[in-house]
Amino acid sequence: MSTLLSARNLTKAFPTGTLFEGLSIHVGERDRVGLIGPNGAGKSTLLRILADLEPHDDGKITRRRGLRLVYVEQDDHFANDATAMSAICDKITTSNDDRVDVDTRAAIALSKLGFEDFDQPVATLSGGWRKRLSIARALCKEPDVLLLDEPTNHLDLEGVLWLEGFANKAQLAMLFVTHDRQFLENAADRIIEISPAYPGGMFEAAGNYSTFLSRKNAFLDAQEAAESALANKVRRDTAWLMQGIQGRQTRNKTQVRDAASRRAELKATKGRNLAPKQTTTIDFQAT
């Protein structure tokens, strides 16, 4: 499966501090990637960076040539006088190669999302139907990659079920930020958590949310065991280094460097093992 979008060693900082550093992520054809993390970890910012709507401070992003990438933000924005049809048509780009006119393409998209009255004013739509309209508007652009920020917010049960079904059947790739456990369970085939608890600032696992939790817990247990083993080695290193100047001069310089490296690794591991206190909030209740 070929890679559509790849980001390596991304860093984003604000005057108040570094949001994330050294993040690497890839999206392949038909991937359905759930992106989770503690509040303030930078999930929405990362989506905007990948969509080329916000700059990053360091790192490299590679997109396949001709890639069509569409971002659907968390809050829906429409013109005050928009109707369902006009909201779609205004965002459809045309070319000489289009075989279907704009109105027909818009009508097809609206029908797929369950709209019956195409001339209904957007101002009269509920939050759930506004979200459906935002997704319909995105699909009209025929994206290869769809980036969704909290897509189940404001959706009713019928809308969530439709979105789950769409995610599982769509030929495009999807990367979505969500706190909805059931949606992650039913729609994701890979989950990435952004958190300082992990080396490189993130942890990913193939599978749904249950599989992710199992692998995450196993990783964190192993990381705690690694801290204990490192602490024992550092204690031995410290005792060795305290054996007088004469003894140290005859020691292997490589051993001295290795001891310093282990101390640095222990400090980093301790810091990561404290980070799980910043837990990711997942909604366990169905919509």
Secondary structure, 3 states (H helix, E strand, C coil): CCEEEEEEEEEEEECCEEEEEEEEEEEECCCEEEEECCCCCCHHHHHHHHCCCCCCCEEEEEECCCCCEEEECCCCCCCCCCEHHHHHHCCCCCCCCCCCCHHHHHHHHHHHCCCCCCCCEHHHCCHHHHHHHHHHHHHCCCCCEEEEECCCCCCCHHHHHHHHHHHHHCCCEEEEECCEHHHHHHHCCEEEEECCCCHHHEEEEECCHHHHHHHHHHHHHHHHHHHHHHHHHHHHHHHHHCCHHHHHHCCCHHHHHHHHHHHHHHHHHHHHHHHHHCCCCCECCCC
